[in-house]
Amino acid sequence: SVSRKIQQKHQHLLDYFYEEQRMYEASDKVICLSEDTLKVLENIYGVGQDKIMFIPNGLKDTYISISEKTKKILRKKMFIGDWEKIILFNGRTNKAKGIHCLLESFRIVLKKHPECRLVIAGGISDTTSMLKLTKNVASKITYTGQISKEELSLWYHVADIGIVPSYTEQCSYTGIEMMMHGLPIVSSDGFGVREMFQDRNNAVTAKIGNRKKIKEFHNNLSNAMLEILQSENLCKQLSKKSRQTYEFLYSAEKMQQNYEKMFESL
């Protein structure tokens, strides 16, 4: 039968699912990083509410505020022109992270704002594919490769916009780092990402929409970037809320408090 063929084709997934389910049953507590995951644990894996602990990731605050004068000096040392607007992506260059859609959206942005530069921090998983996607706009894209935390921190300091276009995340460390540095952020409304960023609050959110019609996401993502580029007031508002969100929800201290509560409940 058709159902039997489907089961055989996806048996490895079913086996993995049941193995995970047994692991959850044997646990005293199950920690999840997002409320989206919490719903999956409850509704699909059947884990009881009393067993689940929602504890987002947290990071130690390493941000050091710098003046506009120092920022200009830093940009000069990094050979970034005063006129350039830096859009920073940090993470793996695969489809799940939304990099392919970002590249298409960036092409649209350049038509209205040719002073923009996209900086892709991190290793490149498929060089050939990436080079094909960046045809005609390669001069406007900088690849840093794998860099140290110190080097990455410099890019956070000089960036004008941080972008998190992922289709799915648990609790993005990159997103937390961008909030820590008070960047105006463009995000998707992907699984997990939509919890970290709220539209017109601490980010401008681009809806993914129908995944079979990728042009919809391309347009939404480019419009979100253009909106920030065209409004200095919006930049300031998002920057302030971005930093506040980090302090309130994603600091190392907040994560420590949550884990202490969990241990006390055992």
C-alpha angles and dihedrals in degrees: 000000000000093000090051091052091049091050092050092048093052099033092117089059092049091049090051091048093053091046090054091046091054090049091053091048091054093050127093092209133013116206118206128185100213139032089235088061090045089059091050091052091050101040103033106024095034095229112165120246091237090061099049122087118191107211117159122209118271134199134203111251107254096158117125116189116233131193124248088250092055090045091055091049090049092049090050091053088051091050093244114149120236088239096053124106111209118214109191127207118179123186147050116335099231133120094257089061090054095239094136091054090045092056092052091046092049089056088058092047092052091061089065100026110032089168090074124108124194114215116198110197118196138036122318113237098194112022096179093052093046093051091051091051093050096051112142093010098059092111089062096053128079121197113199097183118208108340137177124262089252092055092045089052089059090056091050089053095052099037120108097196133020118208131203107178097163124148089212139008136163097213111327116229088196090056091050092049090051091050091047089056091047096241122168100246137209112200139174122237091240127145108295093000092078089063094055097046129044120194115257089000110076097345145010105253123214113204115229091208120174106008091207089060101056094172087073091062091042091057095043092049094048092046090052092052092046091051092057093043091054099048124061091181092055089049091055093046094049092044092054094046091044092058092043091053090054093050094047101041115010109040120120088243092056092049090049091052090052093051091048089054090051094052091047090054094056 
